[in-house]
Amino acid sequence: WETKYNLAMKLNDAASEALFVTGNFQRLSEITEEPLEKAKCFEDKLNIYHNLVRSLIAWGKHDECFSMCVNVLSQLGETLPTAITEEIYNEEARSMKKLMRGKQQQHLLSLPNMSNFNKLAAMQFLNHALTLTYIWKPKLSPLIVFRMVKLTMRYGVCNLSSFAFGVYGAWLVSIPRPDFAGGYRMGRAAAEVMKRLGATEITSRLYVVIYTFINIWKDPLQGEH
């Protein structure tokens, strides 16, 4: 750690990744303690946290996983509510609709690429939190999607922006007063942003959202490809 710091960090990153893909979550949790302690800055810890969070989701340790996401996000400048009331939800929904009012597909496609390191990292951990809360705490999921869309509108698009647009579109068609046309537009924009960025790693996730939750309200099932 004193003389070969960068090599030590890379080896620990590689080891944690290997342990995650082989499902050895207990060992992953054990070996990450040292690099988290020895890291010279918070940015050097992010890949370790990334693998830890993914392992905790797969391990079923939801409370610990969500707490870690909230902690990491706070250090990246993004606060995330740990609980939600009807008042908080309604205010966030109103704010989100106001932000997106009048935004056409061309506007979303013309957004610059996101370059802020902290915001790119925040999008990654918001995505982790979304994956977790979709099943575990579904009432929190819309707030996380809203945050991802807001970051995109302010700082530009990244690969996860297209997924956020798609899930936002799914939310629009599922609320008590659904906006089918708006949801459909967001789904189309999400697919176009994904293609523009070459975000092939989210293609399957996004298409599940678009064709399962959005397009059924607009296109006949026989017309889907």
HUCOR-V158789 format. One record per backbone hydrogen bond with DSSP energy under -1.0 kcal/mol. CO is the residue of the C=O (numbers start at 1). NH is the residue of the N-H. E is the energy in kcal/mol with one decimal. If there is no record, write none. Layout:
co-><CO	CO>
nh-><NH	NH>
e-><E	E>
This chain:
co-><4	5	6	7	8	9	10	11	12	13	14	15	16	17	18	19	20	23	24	25	26	27	28	32	33	34	35	42	45	46	47	48	49	50	51	52	53	54	55	56	60	61	62	63	64	65	66	67	68	69	70	71	73	74	85	86	87	88	89	90	91	92	93	94	95	96	97	100	104	105	106	112	116	117	118	119	120	121	122	123	124	125	126	127	128	129	130	132	137	140	141	142	143	144	145	146	147	148	149	150	151	152	157	158	160	161	162	163	164	165	166	167	168	169	171	171	172	179	180	181	182	183	184	185	186	187	188	189	190	191	192	193	194	194	198	199	200	202	203	204	205	206	207	208	209	210	210	214	215	215	220	221>
nh-><8	9	10	11	12	13	14	15	16	17	18	19	20	21	22	24	23	25	28	29	30	31	32	36	37	38	39	45	49	50	51	52	53	54	55	56	57	58	59	61	62	65	66	67	68	69	70	71	72	73	74	75	78	77	89	90	91	92	93	94	95	96	97	98	99	100	101	103	108	109	110	157	120	121	122	123	124	125	126	127	128	129	130	131	132	133	134	136	140	144	145	146	147	148	149	150	151	152	153	154	155	156	114	161	164	165	166	167	168	169	170	171	172	173	174	175	179	183	184	185	186	187	188	189	190	191	192	193	194	195	196	197	198	199	200	202	203	206	207	208	209	210	211	212	213	214	215	217	218	219	223	224>
e-><-2.6	-2.5	-2.3	-2.5	-2.1	-2.5	-2.5	-2.4	-2.4	-2.1	-2.4	-2.4	-1.8	-2.3	-1.4	-2.2	-1.4	-1.5	-1.9	-2.3	-1.5	-2.5	-1.2	-1.7	-1.4	-2.7	-1.8	-1.8	-2.6	-2.5	-2.1	-2.4	-3.0	-1.9	-2.0	-2.4	-2.1	-2.1	-2.2	-2.1	-1.5	-2.2	-2.9	-2.3	-2.0	-2.3	-2.6	-2.2	-2.8	-2.8	-2.1	-1.6	-3.1	-1.1	-2.5	-2.7	-2.2	-2.5	-2.6	-2.3	-2.4	-2.3	-2.5	-2.3	-2.0	-2.0	-1.0	-2.0	-1.6	-2.4	-1.2	-2.7	-2.4	-2.3	-2.4	-2.4	-1.5	-2.0	-2.6	-2.0	-1.7	-2.3	-2.4	-2.4	-2.1	-2.9	-1.9	-2.1	-2.1	-1.6	-2.3	-2.8	-1.9	-2.1	-2.5	-2.7	-2.4	-1.8	-2.6	-1.7	-3.2	-2.2	-3.3	-1.5	-2.2	-2.7	-2.0	-2.5	-2.4	-2.3	-2.0	-2.1	-2.1	-1.4	-1.2	-1.0	-2.6	-2.6	-2.3	-2.2	-2.1	-2.1	-2.3	-2.6	-2.7	-2.0	-2.1	-2.7	-2.3	-2.1	-2.6	-2.2	-1.0	-2.2	-2.1	-1.6	-1.1	-2.8	-2.6	-1.9	-1.7	-2.8	-2.8	-1.7	-2.0	-1.1	-3.0	-1.9	-1.4	-2.9	-1.8	-1.4>
